[in-house]
Amino acid sequence: MQILDFLDPKNIITELKATDKKSVLEELALPVSELTKIEHKELVRVLIEREHLGSTGIGNGIGIPHGKLKNLPSLILGVGLSRKGIDFDAMDKKPTHIFFLLLTPDSSTDLHLKLLARISKILKNQSFKDKILAASDKNEVIRLIQGIDEEF
């Protein structure tokens, strides 16, 4: 299973404009909404509900907001980068810079957990994190993910 199998380039935002948690979720959900034709507010609602269970800001500058939807045809990934960092209620209380958005159909718990684990694993690689945060465009993000996908 490769991350790029689920990541459409349209869902990559290399310069997040958001300045707080809710606006990050709204901004990350926008291209997904356009791609899937699922209402933007429904995607945001699902993500916020998940955040109420506990922050998906896992620390070390990483956030992996995720949620499940009944009417989603397949698993969808998004990536967002914030060079300034955003208060995302991370466990370590530090700003979050790299976001991987994960939305899955209600029925795909196994795939959801596998992809969460894979994303968490690659984001432990400090060199990869430094490079992706410095990426200037979507193509560079894709190239970096492709390289780490092949490594792991």
N, C-alpha and C positions, 0 to 999 in steps of 0.2 A: 504494500500500500504506500503510495507516494502522495505527498501533500499536494503536488501540482495536479493530481487527478481530480481534485475538488475545488481548486482555486481558479476562478475566472479572473483574468487581468482587470476586468471592469470593477472588481471588488477590492482593488488595491488603491489605497489613498496614501500617498507619500508625504503629504503635508496636511495633517489634521488641523482644522481651524478651531476645533472644540477646546474649551477651557475648563470644563467640568465633566463629571461622570455622565450625567444624563445627555449632555450634548455630544459626547463621544459615541454613546450608543445610538443616538439619532443619526449622527453622521455616518457611522459604519453601516447602519441599516439601509441608508438611502440607495446606494447602488444595488444592493441585494433586492430591495423592493422593486426597482426598475427592471431587474433581470428576471425575477420570479413572478412579477405582477401581483404579489401579495401586498396588502396595504401596509404602508410604512408604519402607521401607528400600531398595527398588530404585531409587527416584528419588534418594535421598541417595547411594547407592553410585555411580551414574552421575555425579553432580555432584562427588563427592570424587575419582573417577578422573580427571575433567577437571582438577581443581585440582592433581593430582600432575604434570600436564604443564607447569604454570605457572599462577601465580595469575591469576584473572580480576578481581582488584582493579586496575583500570587507572589509579588515581590520581585526584587532584582530588576525593576523596570519593566516587568511583563504583566500584561492583562490578557486573559482569555475569556472574554464574555461569550456565553453560550446559552442555548435554549433549544427546546423541541417544539415542533409545530405539526399539527395533524395534516394540514393540506400542503405540506412541502413535498415535492416529488422526489427530491434527492438531497443528500448532504451538501451543504454550501459553506465555503470558507471565504473569509475576507481578511485583509491585512490593513492596518492603519499605523502610521508613524507620527510621533510628536517629538520633535527635537527638544522643545522646551520642557516637556513632561507635563502630566496632568495628575491632579489628585484623584486617584481612583480607589481610595480606601484600601490600598494595598496592605498586606500583612506586615510589611516592614515599615509602613508609614512614609515611604519614599515615593517620589513621582513615578508615574508609569509612562514609558516611551514607546513600547512596542505592543501592539494589540493584534491578536489573532481572534477574529470573530468566527464562531462555529455554530451553525444552525443545522439541526437534523430532524428528519421525520420522527414522529412519535415512536414508531415501531423499530427504530434502528439503534437500540441501546448499545449493542456490542460494538458496532462501527463507531459510534459516538465516543465510547470510552477508549477504543484503540487509537483514534485520531487525537483525542486529548492527550493521551500518553505520548504519542509520537511528537506532537508539537512541544510538549513540556520537555521532552528529551533533547530536541535540537536547540531549544532555547537555553539550555544549560551551557552551550558552547559559546564562551565569551567572544571569541573571534567572530563567529557568525553574527552575534548580536551587534557588535561594533560595526560590522560591515553593512548589515541591513539597515541600521539606524542612519548610516551615512549615504544610503542609496539615493540617487538623485531622481530616478524615475521608475515606472512600473517594470520596464524591461530589466533593469538591474536587480530589482527585488526578485523577479522570476528567475533570473540567472543564478542568484545567490541561493534561492530555495532549491533549485534544480541541483546545484552542487552539493548542498547538504543532504538532500534526499538520496543522492547516489552514495554518499559517505555512510549513512546510517541504515 
